[in-house]
Amino acid sequence: MEKHLDHDFLEFVVKSLVDNPSAVKINRTVDEMGVLLILDVDPADMGKIIGRGGKTAQAIRSLLRVVGMKNHARVTLKVNEPAGSTRGAASHSATQSVEDALEDLKL
């Protein structure tokens, strides 16, 4: 199995931050845009990865860019939202209420 420094670096950093390191899963894909690392963590550890205002995730992304530059690759990190997350549901309900309001205006 070929070693990838970006994958190994992300795995080390994330497993050092979370309470449940065995739940950390990283999927690495390469295409014409560069390297995409997709991160899955335990739902209870999401806050530790995202950080206040997204600062921890942004710092990890910045460090991954440096690792990528050293290896002449563009590295992007995507953090998957765990199943049952309510962040996306709030925006969906807001969209639904806007649609309901527009429907009510049609007399």
C-alpha positions in Angstrom: 0.0 0.0 0.0 1.4 3.4 -1.0 2.0 5.9 1.7 0.4 9.3 1.4 1.8 12.0 3.6 -1.4 14.1 3.4 -3.6 11.2 4.6 -1.2 10.2 7.3 -0.8 13.8 8.5 -4.6 14.4 8.7 -5.1 11.1 10.5 -2.5 11.9 13.1 -3.9 15.4 13.7 -7.6 14.3 13.9 -7.0 11.3 16.0 -5.0 13.5 18.4 -8.0 15.9 18.8 -11.0 13.5 19.1 -12.2 11.3 22.0 -13.0 8.4 19.8 -10.1 7.9 17.4 -11.3 4.5 16.3 -14.2 6.2 14.5 -12.0 8.4 12.4 -12.3 7.4 8.7 -10.5 9.2 5.9 -11.3 8.6 2.2 -8.6 9.9 -0.3 -9.4 10.5 -3.9 -7.3 12.1 -6.6 -8.5 13.8 -9.8 -7.5 16.7 -12.1 -8.3 19.2 -9.3 -5.9 17.6 -6.9 -6.3 15.5 -3.7 -9.7 15.4 -1.9 -9.6 14.1 1.7 -13.1 13.2 3.0 -13.2 13.0 6.8 -15.8 11.1 8.9 -15.7 11.3 12.7 -18.0 10.2 15.6 -20.9 12.7 15.9 -19.8 13.5 19.4 -16.4 14.6 18.1 -17.7 17.0 15.4 -17.3 20.1 17.6 -13.6 19.3 18.3 -12.9 19.0 14.6 -14.9 22.1 13.5 -13.9 24.3 16.5 -15.4 27.6 17.5 -16.5 29.4 14.4 -14.8 26.8 12.2 -11.3 27.9 13.3 -10.0 24.4 14.0 -11.2 23.0 10.6 -9.7 26.1 8.9 -6.4 25.6 10.6 -6.3 21.9 9.6 -7.1 22.9 6.0 -4.2 25.5 6.1 -1.8 22.9 7.3 -2.9 20.4 4.6 -2.3 23.0 2.0 1.3 23.3 3.2 1.7 19.5 3.2 0.3 19.5 -0.4 2.6 22.3 -1.5 5.6 20.3 -0.3 4.4 17.4 -2.5 3.3 19.6 -5.4 -0.4 18.8 -5.0 -3.5 20.7 -4.1 -5.1 19.1 -1.0 -8.7 19.8 -0.1 -10.5 18.7 3.1 -14.2 17.9 3.3 -15.7 17.1 6.7 -18.8 14.9 6.3 -21.8 15.8 8.5 -22.8 12.8 10.6 -26.2 11.3 10.1 -28.9 12.9 12.3 -27.2 16.3 12.2 -29.6 19.2 12.6 -27.5 21.9 10.9 -28.9 21.2 7.4 -32.4 20.6 8.7 -32.7 24.2 10.0 -32.0 25.7 6.7 -34.4 23.3 5.0 -37.2 24.3 7.3 -36.5 28.0 6.7 -36.6 27.3 2.9 -39.9 25.4 3.4 -41.4 28.3 5.3 -40.4 30.8 2.6 -42.1 28.6 0.0 -45.2 28.4 2.2 -45.3 32.1 2.5 -45.0 32.6 -1.2 -47.8 30.1 -1.8 -50.0 32.0 0.7 -49.4 35.2 -1.3 -50.9 33.7 -4.4 -54.6 34.6 -4.0 
